[in-house]
Structures are given as structure tokens and as C-alpha cells.
């Protein structure tokens, strides 16, 4: 089966969530289904080294001279160039996230949707990001797709409800949860002996300002730990406070040590479609404190303390509880480790490949 993949995110120097999912799932597809021909579009003339996961005989990287914004902006407005034609003809396309693009009529498409944050909280995004989402026309893309692959049951239900997509055309393909081998790269230097951790984009929907506020409350009430924040984003300048360490972007190879050294990971997001950092933390043996969102019950089970979204006082209480109770941390970790054990990229690849084969009319199934 010839699978075309929109790999624009892979060249993102910030290596954000969609890039990680695209890289991990493409690599797992290539490994699990060696007879498939995977063609991955990476736009732009800039130098780019394919990640190790994609260095396989059945993965072909296709470059295009136009940069991503120009290429897909033109495609969104003019309906060309078409992704399948750039890739030399394919049986089916996988689009790892809603994005502006063009595809030939009749070419089946599987669209992965991570969340609907831009619809639920549009003011969290910059004017350019809101324009980008309008060009992407996510609802139209979902209706054109043979199937929408949601990363969680919570996201699937929202896609069905908000976009009126029939249930039989919405499937759930949970993300995998994996980490580079521990010891590949040391954690950043200068970390405090006891710390709570945030990993993610420093953007409004992730609520890092709320976390810093709650951390200050907890410190005033005796919390014996500091707060380490790993990530980049426009809210970074607002997060400077006593006891807060801003690391900026941390290489993925450093995450296992960073997770393992933390008392807990805190993720008080307003909205999440899956939420990789708390699941990754549990894989590294570290419990989590998260917003009380349906997706976290689905992915983390009893491996996290859940607090009402936006409640700084409740979040401060949770930081104090977890920071001061080693037995609680051990119980949460044990429960959460069982919940995330089944979330592998190999399983995700098998689930996605079944959707791709069905969309392509059973080719290679």
C-alpha cells in the first residue's frame, strides 16, 4: 500500500506535539508494515536531517522547494499543488492534524484530530494562528475524510457532536507513550533537589500562569519544592517568580531524566485532546497532577490527582499533598503505570494502518 503522509511538522525546530506524533507513528508504521511504501512530504529547501525513526527502506522523504506556509497557503486558496501528486501518486493520504492542503478528488484521506481547542478557546491563539485555522477549514476536511482518527474517546465524541460527523466515520487511535532510553542525555544542569515539573507549550490553553500562581500559594503554605518549567511560548516572560526555573526548550533525549527526577508533573490545562506529558511522566515513574478533564480519566486512570480547571486553590492543595507524601506518590505511580502500559506506538500504528487500508479499499490489507 502506498501511503502519502503530510510531514510538514517534522521540520519544525521546536519539535512540538504534532511533530512528535507524526515522527513516532510514521516510524512505527514503517517498522510494523515493511511492505508498505510510505511517502512523506517535508516542504522547503532548508537543510533537514531525517530522524532515526524514518531511516527505513520503505520510507521515502519527498522535498518541495516551496516553504510550508507558502506551499500549503497556495494549496488552500487555489486547490493545488495537490499533496498526492507531489508524492507521485498514493493509495491513501494520512494527514496528522487539520491543516491547509489540497488533495485530488477521489484520493482517500485519513485525518487525525488531536483536539478542538481553536473552536472552544479561539482567543488563546494569535491572529496568525486563527487565520491558519480558517485556511485549514477543519470541519470541511473532516467531512471530506474517509475517516477521522481521534486521539482519544473524549476527542472522538467532541468531533462527532460539534462537527456532525457520523459515528461510523470517527475512530479512536490513541497516541503511544514512549521515551528515549534513560541515560541518552543528562537532565539540564542546575536542577533543584526537589521539584515539581511542567512540560509543554507556554500557551494560554495549557494554563502555565495558573500553575505559577498555585505554586506561589503552596510555597506560602510550606511546600518544600521548587517548580521547573520546560517549554517555550509567548507566556514565558509572565512566569518568572521566586522558586520557578524556566528551562526553555529541552531536547527530547533529556526528558526521561527530567521526568524521573521530579516529585510530580503538573498539567492544569483548560483543554486537552490526549495530554502526552503526564502519560510520559508516569512511564518514567513520576505521578501527575492534572485538570479534571474526561481525557485524563481515560488515559491516566488513577495515576493522577485531578483538580477543577482554573481553581488555583485546589491546585495548590494538590501540589502540597503530592509534594509532601511519598506514599501517595508511590500509589499514584503504580496505578498510572498500569493505565499507560497499553499505550504504545506499535499499537497506534496497527490501529491507524487498519483505517488507512480500509480507506484505500483494502489495498495491502
Secondary structure, 3 states (H helix, E strand, C coil): CEEEEECHHHHCCCCCHHHHHHHHHHHHHHHHCCCCEEEEEEECCCCCCCCHHHCCCCEEEEEECCCHHHHHHHHHHHCCCCHHHHCCCCCEEEECCCCCCCCCCCCEEEEEECCCHHHHCHHHCCHHHHHHHHHHCHHHHHHHCCEEEECCHHHHHHHHHHHCCCHHHEEECCCCCCCCCCCCCCCCCCCCCCEEEEECCCCHHHCHHHHHHHHHHHHHCCCCCEEEEECCCCCHHHHCCCCEEEEECCCHHHHHHHHHHCCEEEECCCCCCCCHHHHHHHHCCCEEEEECCHHHHHHHCCCEEEECCCCHHHHHHHHHHHHHCHHHHHHHHHHHHHHHCCCCHHHHHHHHHHHHHHHCCCCCC
